[in-house]
Amino acid sequence: MKDLLIALRVFVVLTIVTGVAYPLLVTGIAQTAFRDQANGSLIKQGDKIVGSRLIGQDFQDPKYFWGRPSATSPTPYNAAASSGSNLAPTNPALKEALETRVKSFQAANPGQPVPTELVTASASGLDPDISPQAAAVQIPRIAKARGLEESSLKALVEQHTQARQLGLGEPRINVLELNLALDHPQE
Amino acid sequence: MSGWMQIALYLAVLLLCAKPLGLYMAKVLEGEPTFLTKILRPLERLIYRLGGVKSEEKQDWKRYAVGVVIFNALGFLFVFLLQRFQASLPLNPAGMGAVSADSAFNTASSFSTNTNWQGYGGESTMSYLTQMLALGVQNFVSAATGIAVLAALIRGLRAREATHIGNFWVDLTRSTLYILLPLSILLSVGLVSQGVVQTFNPSAKAELVQPTKDTKEQTIALGPAASQIAIKQLGTNGGGFFNVNSSHPLENPTPVSNFLESLAILLIPAGLCITFGQMLKDRRQGWAVLAAMTVLLLMFLVPCVLSEQAGNPMFKQLGLTTAANWEGKETRFGIENSALWATATTAASNGSVNSMHDSYTPLGGLMPMILMQLGEVVFGGVGSGLYGMLIFAVVAVFVAGLMVGRTPEYVGKKIEAFEMKMASLVILIPCSLALLGTAIPLMFGTGQSSMSNPGAHGFSQLLYAYSSMANNNGSAFAGFGANVPFHNLLGGLIMWVSRFWLIVPVLAIAGSLAKKKIVPSGPGTLPTHTPLFVGLLCAIVLIVGALTFIPALALGPIAEHLRMAR
């Protein structure tokens, strides 16, 4: 009985320390030192929020760079309910999905190799990035759709390529930022 | 740096951090002053005063065990109630409703046992208040409970004819304040700098750059995530703020955040090995256990990476640029960092993910599954991994003793019938719960109906789920339909039993060992700090795991691999 009382009192105190004081302290530091990151790295145009630098969006128009396939529901890139496909490598549904995606990719990008990551679903369904190779194979399509020189697109892609961060991870390109740069070339 | 180099760097940094952190944690558990004492001592005293704790009082093992069980039962109750009433409580900007009773039961058991199995999706189920006050708190105190039980076992091993093994309330408070809290503050600020969100704002609404007929807007879930992610990694909890855990770009945005989060998975479990040696005043014992853990980790890490790199033969048939298994992986991490995380998170009983294990190649997915089935002793949970491994060390000296016909000893303590009975319980309970947990749903048809993939992989999903819950890991083959009353109730029960029916025998061993004399080592003593013993320890862990699980694994991942290769 005595132990129950101690347990109850210690539980309440530790709940206040780790469940109230700790998150509030971290929030305070975060909102002071890293305000932009702590609130979702949002991209604004005037007063309008057009997305988050860290969250991908669904692009299907030939004039935009396309990102990874997304398995979120009910719509792709649903950032209110993240999800992967969870399809097993031996699941016939994975093969079907890939065949469909390969076909539509080849139809839109004739003669180009098909990068694996552009036809496989990301883990989060929100992957903001693609590899430099996955951007390169899309350049001819976009050049045609926008009436631009391939070389100027190549330069733009290079400019948006992030190298490995401190030698970690993989080289990558943020699809949303790249597409915003396509739409607003002056900025 | 290539993927392999990044893995090597990870292991190097981990082993370099183990020693200073381990020595620091030894001071904390011994009650000695540290560089944080000046700041934290007043808070510590205040907690004792408000809690009614007599910090100088020592407890025998039974009193200690009663404290552990009551305290965690209260945690369970609180998490359950908060989920049920979250709809009428504050800090709920998205207006989340009450969590169903069976799901709330499962989650309460899951978080109070340091498992963090999640049948729900965080951003679509839990209010900010529930995340912080229920789940976040359990992340701290369940991890601190593990460290406390470990400290009690170490005191039992080194005591000379004593009955006391420490004070649970002091161990709990000091582990939380001096170890988990400072590390979590550092890590969460580091994570925010990389882009992890920490805000009480409601979800953001973005106008899509390329709107479609039906969708013009993107709702971006936010929340006080960083503070929770830091402790979920450090405390081997693993319960994500968002549904897809650390593959979510707002939970793990960059390669640097990924490195820090991966490091945090194994950091404290590795450091505690050094703490163990230091508290025994024989550091070699700690290094030997750490060596065994590292060897076992590498044995499963390397095949996992190779298997994911080799990938899916079907990708080649479709003419893709590489067969590497990109399904369910994020571009910024790549193949190697995903496989590294998958093995680290299952070696430790963490269970967070940065890629979808369900989509792994059969052999790639086999590695995390075995690591859980070995009993979560390869680094394992904070505290619980090492006390589990020390139980295996007891079994190892027993087996060696049988071979030469001599009473076994471990670090100067004679191992006798009582210790062996308790050790057998500790090893057998999770094994039997994993297998029974897999078998029972199959008999009732709920096993089959929850499988989202056909064939052998469906069975793998079920086996993975119950291996995860029975070993307090928490990771999943996430396509598995876990959020149904049957799995919620059975799994919730299994998680609770496998946590506390292990802690009680471990404390009983601590109490029994404490009473014994220390036998000076003689020429017939098996030294337990040599490469020979490291090899023996690894072999015992592997043999017990293999004998128990190979038949079941043959029906799941092994059968699937043969089918895929054909």
Contacts between the chains, C-beta under 8 A, distances in Angstrom:
chain1	res1	chain2	res2	distance
A	3	B	63	7.5
A	3	B	66	5.5
A	3	B	67	5.7
A	3	B	70	5.7
A	4	B	70	5.6
A	5	B	52	6.6
A	6	B	51	6.0
A	6	B	52	5.2
A	6	B	53	6.1
A	6	B	67	7.6
A	6	B	169	6.3
A	7	B	67	6.7
A	7	B	70	4.5
A	7	B	71	4.5
A	7	B	74	5.6
A	8	B	74	6.3
A	9	B	50	6.2
A	9	B	51	4.4
A	9	B	52	5.4
A	10	B	47	7.1
A	10	B	51	3.9
A	10	B	53	6.6
A	10	B	71	6.9
A	10	B	169	5.8
A	10	B	172	7.1
A	10	B	173	7.2
A	11	B	71	6.4
A	11	B	74	5.0
A	11	B	75	6.7
A	11	B	78	7.2
A	11	B	141	7.8
A	12	B	50	8.0
A	13	B	46	8.0
A	13	B	47	5.1
A	13	B	50	4.9
A	13	B	51	5.6
A	14	B	47	7.2
A	14	B	137	6.9
A	14	B	140	7.1
A	14	B	141	5.9
A	14	B	172	7.7
A	14	B	173	7.4
A	14	B	176	6.2
A	15	B	78	7.6
A	15	B	133	6.5
A	15	B	137	4.9
A	17	B	43	7.5
A	17	B	47	7.3
A	17	B	176	7.4
A	17	B	177	7.7
A	17	B	181	7.6
A	18	B	136	6.6
A	18	B	137	5.1
A	18	B	139	8.0
A	18	B	140	4.2
A	18	B	141	7.2
A	18	B	176	6.6
A	18	B	181	7.0
A	18	B	231	7.8
A	19	B	132	5.4
A	19	B	133	4.3
A	19	B	134	7.8
A	19	B	136	5.4
A	19	B	137	4.0
A	20	B	132	7.4
A	20	B	133	7.1
A	22	B	136	7.6
A	22	B	181	6.6
A	22	B	184	7.0
A	22	B	185	7.3
A	22	B	227	6.1
A	23	B	132	5.0
A	23	B	136	6.5
A	23	B	198	8.0
A	23	B	224	5.1
A	23	B	227	4.2
A	23	B	228	7.4
A	25	B	185	6.9
A	26	B	185	6.5
A	26	B	188	4.7
A	26	B	189	6.9
A	26	B	192	7.5
A	26	B	198	5.8
A	26	B	224	7.6
A	26	B	226	6.2
A	26	B	227	4.1
A	26	B	230	7.8
A	27	B	198	5.3
A	27	B	199	7.0
A	27	B	200	6.9
A	27	B	224	6.0
A	27	B	227	7.2
A	29	B	189	5.5
A	29	B	192	7.6
A	30	B	188	7.7
A	30	B	189	7.0
A	30	B	192	4.3
A	30	B	198	4.0
A	30	B	199	7.6
A	30	B	226	6.4
A	31	B	198	7.5
A	31	B	199	7.2
A	33	B	189	7.3
A	33	B	192	7.7
A	33	B	193	7.6
A	34	B	189	8.0
A	34	B	192	4.8
A	34	B	193	5.3
A	37	B	192	5.6
A	37	B	193	6.5
A	37	B	194	7.1
A	37	B	195	4.6
A	37	B	196	7.4
A	37	B	197	7.6
A	38	B	192	5.3
A	38	B	197	6.1
A	38	B	198	4.6
A	38	B	199	5.5
A	38	B	226	7.5
A	39	B	197	6.8
A	39	B	199	5.0
A	39	B	201	6.3
A	39	B	204	7.8
A	39	B	222	7.1
A	40	B	197	5.3
A	40	B	199	7.3
A	40	B	204	5.5
A	40	B	220	5.9
A	40	B	222	5.2
A	40	B	250	6.6
A	41	B	195	5.1
A	41	B	253	7.7
A	42	B	204	5.9
A	42	B	206	7.2
A	42	B	220	7.9
A	43	B	206	8.0
A	48	B	207	5.9
A	49	B	204	6.0
A	49	B	205	6.7
A	49	B	206	4.6
A	49	B	207	6.9
A	50	B	206	5.8
A	50	B	207	5.7
A	50	B	208	7.9
A	50	B	209	5.9
A	51	B	206	4.5
A	51	B	208	7.5
A	51	B	209	6.6
A	51	B	218	6.6
A	51	B	220	8.0
A	52	B	204	7.1
A	52	B	206	6.8
A	52	B	220	5.5
A	52	B	250	7.6
A	53	B	195	7.6
A	54	B	195	5.3
A	54	B	249	4.1
A	54	B	250	5.9
A	54	B	253	5.0
A	55	B	218	7.3
A	55	B	220	5.7
A	55	B	249	5.8
A	55	B	250	7.1
A	56	B	249	7.8
A	57	B	208	5.8
A	57	B	209	6.0
A	57	B	210	7.0
A	57	B	218	6.3
A	58	B	208	7.6
A	58	B	210	7.2
A	58	B	212	7.4
A	58	B	215	7.7
A	59	B	209	7.6
A	59	B	210	5.4
A	60	B	210	7.2
A	60	B	212	7.8
A	61	B	210	5.4
A	64	B	209	7.7
A	64	B	210	5.9
A	68	B	331	6.7
A	75	B	214	7.1
A	75	B	215	5.1
A	77	B	218	6.7
A	78	B	218	7.7
A	78	B	219	7.7
A	79	B	218	5.5
A	79	B	219	6.2
A	79	B	220	4.3
A	79	B	221	6.2
A	80	B	123	6.5
A	80	B	124	6.8
A	80	B	203	6.4
A	80	B	219	4.2
A	80	B	220	7.4
A	80	B	221	5.1
A	81	B	121	6.2
A	81	B	123	6.7
A	81	B	124	5.1
A	81	B	221	7.9
A	81	B	243	6.5
A	82	B	121	7.6
A	82	B	123	7.0
A	82	B	221	7.9
A	82	B	242	5.3
A	82	B	243	4.8
A	82	B	244	4.3
A	82	B	247	8.0
A	82	B	248	5.2
A	83	B	121	7.6
A	83	B	243	6.1
A	83	B	244	6.2
A	84	B	244	6.1
A	84	B	247	7.2
A	84	B	328	4.8
A	84	B	356	3.8
A	84	B	358	7.5
A	84	B	359	6.8
A	84	B	478	6.8
A	85	B	327	6.7
A	85	B	328	6.5
A	85	B	356	7.4
A	85	B	359	6.6
A	86	B	328	7.1
A	86	B	356	5.7
A	86	B	358	4.1
A	86	B	359	6.3
A	86	B	452	6.3
A	86	B	453	7.7
A	86	B	477	7.1
A	86	B	478	5.1
A	86	B	479	3.1
A	87	B	327	6.6
A	87	B	328	7.9
A	87	B	358	7.6
A	87	B	359	5.9
A	87	B	453	6.8
A	87	B	479	7.3
A	88	B	358	6.5
A	88	B	359	6.6
A	88	B	453	4.0
A	88	B	455	8.0
A	88	B	457	3.8
A	88	B	460	7.9
A	88	B	479	7.8
A	88	B	560	7.3
A	89	B	312	4.6
A	89	B	314	7.3
A	89	B	325	6.8
A	89	B	327	7.1
A	89	B	359	6.7
A	89	B	360	7.6
A	89	B	361	5.5
A	89	B	362	7.0
A	89	B	564	6.1
A	90	B	362	7.4
A	90	B	453	7.7
A	90	B	455	6.3
A	90	B	456	7.6
A	90	B	457	5.8
A	90	B	560	5.6
A	90	B	563	5.9
A	90	B	564	5.2
A	91	B	453	4.9
A	91	B	454	6.4
A	91	B	457	6.9
A	92	B	454	7.3
A	94	B	314	7.8
A	94	B	327	6.7
A	94	B	359	7.9
A	95	B	314	5.8
A	98	B	314	7.5
A	98	B	315	7.6
A	98	B	318	5.8
A	98	B	320	7.9
A	99	B	318	6.7
A	102	B	318	5.5
A	102	B	319	7.2
A	102	B	320	7.4
A	113	B	321	5.2
A	114	B	318	7.6
A	114	B	319	6.4
A	114	B	320	5.2
A	114	B	321	6.5
A	115	B	320	7.2
A	115	B	321	5.0
A	115	B	322	7.9
A	116	B	311	8.0
A	116	B	315	5.7
A	116	B	320	4.4
A	116	B	321	5.7
A	116	B	322	5.0
A	116	B	323	7.5
A	116	B	324	6.4
A	116	B	326	4.8
A	117	B	326	4.6
A	117	B	331	6.0
A	119	B	318	8.0
A	119	B	320	6.6
A	120	B	326	4.2
A	120	B	327	4.2
A	120	B	328	7.7
A	120	B	329	7.9
A	121	B	327	6.1
A	121	B	328	6.8
A	122	B	247	7.7
A	122	B	328	7.5
A	122	B	329	7.1
A	122	B	330	5.6
A	122	B	331	7.1
A	123	B	244	6.0
A	123	B	247	3.6
A	123	B	328	4.9
A	123	B	329	5.6
A	123	B	330	5.1
A	123	B	338	7.8
A	123	B	353	7.7
A	123	B	354	7.0
A	123	B	355	4.7
A	123	B	356	4.9
A	124	B	242	8.0
A	124	B	244	4.5
A	124	B	247	4.6
A	124	B	248	4.9
A	124	B	249	6.3
A	124	B	330	6.4
A	125	B	244	7.2
A	126	B	244	8.0
A	126	B	248	6.7
A	126	B	249	5.6
A	127	B	249	7.2
A	127	B	330	5.2
A	127	B	331	5.5
A	127	B	332	7.7
A	128	B	249	5.8
A	129	B	330	7.7
A	129	B	331	4.1
A	129	B	332	5.3
A	130	B	331	5.9
A	131	B	331	6.1
A	133	B	321	7.1
A	164	B	1	6.7
A	164	B	255	6.7
A	165	B	254	5.7
A	165	B	255	4.4
A	165	B	256	5.3
A	166	B	255	7.5
A	166	B	256	6.2
A	167	B	1	4.2
A	167	B	5	7.9
A	167	B	6	7.4
A	167	B	9	7.9
A	168	B	1	7.1
A	168	B	6	5.9
A	168	B	255	3.8
A	168	B	256	6.1
A	168	B	258	7.3
A	168	B	259	5.4
A	168	B	337	7.7
A	169	B	6	7.9
A	169	B	254	7.1
A	169	B	255	2.5
A	169	B	256	7.9
A	169	B	258	6.7
A	169	B	332	5.2
A	169	B	333	6.1
A	169	B	334	6.5
A	169	B	337	6.6
A	170	B	255	7.5
A	170	B	331	6.5
A	170	B	332	6.3
A	170	B	333	7.1
A	170	B	334	4.0
A	172	B	331	5.3
A	172	B	332	5.4
A	176	B	209	6.8
A	179	B	209	6.0
A	179	B	210	7.7
A	180	B	209	6.5
A	183	B	209	7.1
